[in-house]
Amino acid sequence: MIKVSITDDHDLFRSGIAMLLEKSNTIEVVHQTASVEELLNKLDESEVDICLLDISMNETNGLEALLLLRKSHPSIRSIVLTMHNEGQYVVQAIRNGAYGYLLKDCGPEELTEAIEQVFNGKKYFNKDVSHLMIEAVNIESNTQKISKREKEVLKLVAQGLTTKEIADQLFVSKRTIETHRSNILKKLDVQNTAELITKATQLGLL
């Protein structure tokens, strides 16, 4: 039997996942915990093979939990089960030691398949999650190519300044600012100012 723990601060979701998994002939749900701290205490009593972790939790989040588990229980393999479908979360989860990444709208068959594959030493990222990961890595790469001047322009755009106001402040032409803005949009793969500010904030550029 594959011994599994579920850590999620939503009781109804956690118990629902447990009920689904307990229908399997190969999976046994050993722990259901509402926090990472509770999970670590439970693991001191009895270890499991697979940990299912949400990202958004009070106190210690799932991404931090991956690092803690990798250090304190290296034999356990973790799968992130979350509502966050942003690529940067996928990339960070993998870097922190996740063996799989699933969205909460996945079906019970996919969840079971992911657990079985990870238990057998493989990693599990479906097509959609893999696309998010590749997209995030590309954006991260492009982010590193943003010049010092483009970062200045970005911060002024975020402050709500117009193209003319930014040009006047930086002592350049409007055309130069429009070129910088266009380059930033391409590098961050966004279409407009609202998306630009949101993405730049997520990436820590603002």
C-alpha positions in Angstrom: 0.0 0.0 0.0 1.1 3.5 -0.8 0.9 5.5 2.5 -0.3 9.1 1.8 -0.8 12.2 3.9 -3.0 15.2 3.0 -2.2 18.7 4.2 -4.7 21.4 3.4 -6.3 24.0 5.7 -9.8 23.5 4.2 -11.4 20.6 6.1 -14.1 19.8 3.5 -11.6 19.6 0.7 -9.1 17.5 2.7 -11.8 15.0 3.8 -13.1 14.8 0.2 -9.7 13.9 -1.2 -9.3 11.3 1.5 -12.6 9.7 0.7 -11.6 9.6 -3.0 -8.2 8.0 -2.4 -9.6 5.5 0.1 -11.6 3.9 -2.8 -8.3 2.9 -4.3 -6.9 -0.6 -3.6 -3.3 0.7 -3.6 -3.5 3.9 -1.4 -3.9 4.3 2.3 -4.5 7.8 3.8 -2.5 7.8 7.0 -2.7 11.5 8.0 -5.0 14.4 7.3 -3.6 17.6 8.7 -4.6 21.3 8.5 -1.1 22.7 8.8 2.5 22.0 8.0 3.4 22.1 11.7 0.7 19.4 12.4 2.0 17.3 9.5 5.6 17.4 10.8 4.4 16.3 14.2 2.5 13.4 12.7 5.5 12.3 10.6 7.5 12.0 13.8 5.0 9.3 14.9 4.6 7.5 11.6 6.1 8.4 8.2 4.4 8.1 4.8 5.4 7.6 1.2 3.7 10.6 -0.4 2.7 14.0 1.0 -0.1 16.0 -0.8 0.4 19.7 0.0 -1.6 22.8 -0.7 0.4 26.0 -1.3 -1.8 28.6 0.5 -1.9 27.8 4.2 -1.6 29.8 7.3 1.8 30.1 9.0 4.0 27.8 6.9 3.0 27.5 3.2 3.3 24.5 1.0 6.4 25.8 -0.8 8.2 26.3 2.5 7.0 22.9 3.6 8.7 21.3 0.6 12.1 22.5 1.8 11.4 21.4 5.4 10.3 17.9 4.3 13.3 17.5 2.0 15.6 18.3 4.9 13.8 16.4 7.7 12.2 13.5 5.8 14.2 13.0 2.5 12.6 9.7 1.7 9.1 11.2 1.4 8.0 12.4 -2.0 5.7 15.5 -2.1 3.0 16.4 -4.6 1.6 19.9 -4.7 -2.2 20.0 -5.0 -3.3 23.6 -5.3 -5.6 26.1 -7.0 -2.6 28.2 -8.1 -2.1 27.9 -11.9 0.7 30.4 -12.2 3.9 29.2 -13.7 6.2 30.8 -11.1 4.6 28.6 -8.4 5.2 25.5 -10.5 8.9 26.4 -11.0 9.4 27.3 -7.3 7.7 24.0 -6.2 10.0 22.0 -8.4 13.1 23.9 -7.2 12.0 23.2 -3.6 11.7 19.5 -4.2 8.2 18.7 -5.5 7.8 15.5 -7.4 4.5 16.5 -8.9 2.2 19.5 -9.3 -1.6 19.1 -9.7 -4.4 21.6 -9.8 -7.4 21.1 -7.6 -9.8 20.7 -10.5 -8.0 17.5 -11.6 -10.0 14.3 -11.7 -9.7 11.5 -9.2 -8.1 9.2 -11.8 -5.3 11.7 -12.5 -4.7 12.2 -8.8 -4.4 8.5 -8.3 -2.1 8.1 -11.3 0.1 11.0 -10.1 0.5 9.3 -6.6 1.3 5.9 -8.2 3.9 7.4 -10.6 5.6 9.4 -7.9 5.7 6.4 -5.6 7.4 4.5 -8.4 10.2 7.1 -8.7 8.8 9.2 -11.5 7.7 12.8 -11.6 4.3 13.9 -12.6 3.4 17.1 -14.4 0.6 17.0 -16.9 0.6 18.9 -20.2 -1.0 22.0 -18.8 1.3 22.3 -15.8 4.3 21.6 -18.1 3.2 24.4 -20.3 3.0 26.8 -17.3 6.4 25.7 -16.2 8.0 26.3 -19.6 6.3 29.7 -19.9 7.5 30.7 -16.5 11.1 29.7 -17.2 11.0 31.7 -20.5 9.6 34.8 -18.7 12.2 34.4 -16.0 14.9 34.3 -18.6 13.6 37.4 -20.3 13.2 39.1 -17.0 16.9 38.9 -16.5 17.4 40.6 -19.8 15.4 43.7 -18.8 17.8 46.6 -18.8 18.3 49.2 -16.0 16.6 51.8 -18.1 13.6 49.5 -18.8 13.3 48.9 -15.1 13.2 52.7 -14.5 10.5 53.0 -17.2 8.5 50.1 -15.7 8.5 51.7 -12.2 7.3 55.0 -13.6 4.6 53.2 -15.6 3.5 51.5 -12.4 3.2 54.9 -10.7 0.7 55.9 -13.3 2.8 58.4 -15.3 2.0 59.0 -19.0 4.4 58.4 -21.8 5.1 62.1 -22.1 5.6 62.5 -18.3 8.1 59.6 -18.3 9.9 61.0 -21.3 10.2 64.4 -19.6 11.4 62.9 -16.3 14.1 60.8 -18.0 15.0 63.5 -20.6 14.3 61.4 -23.6 11.8 61.4 -26.4 8.3 59.9 -26.3 9.3 57.5 -29.0 12.1 56.1 -26.9 9.8 55.5 -24.0 7.3 53.8 -26.3 10.1 51.5 -27.5 11.1 50.7 -24.0 7.5 49.9 -23.0 7.0 47.7 -26.1 10.2 45.7 -25.3 9.1 45.2 -21.6 5.6 44.0 -22.7 7.3 41.4 -25.0 9.8 40.3 -22.4 7.1 39.7 -19.8 4.7 38.3 -22.4 1.8 40.6 -21.5 -0.6 42.7 -23.6 -1.4 45.8 -21.7 -0.4 48.0 -18.7 -2.7 46.2 -16.2 -1.2 42.8 -17.1 2.3 44.4 -17.1 2.0 45.7 -13.5 0.5 42.5 -12.2 3.2 40.3 -13.8 6.0 42.7 -12.8 4.7 42.6 -9.2 4.6 38.8 -9.1 8.1 38.6 -10.4 9.4 41.1 -7.8 10.3 43.8 -10.4 8.2 46.4 -8.5 
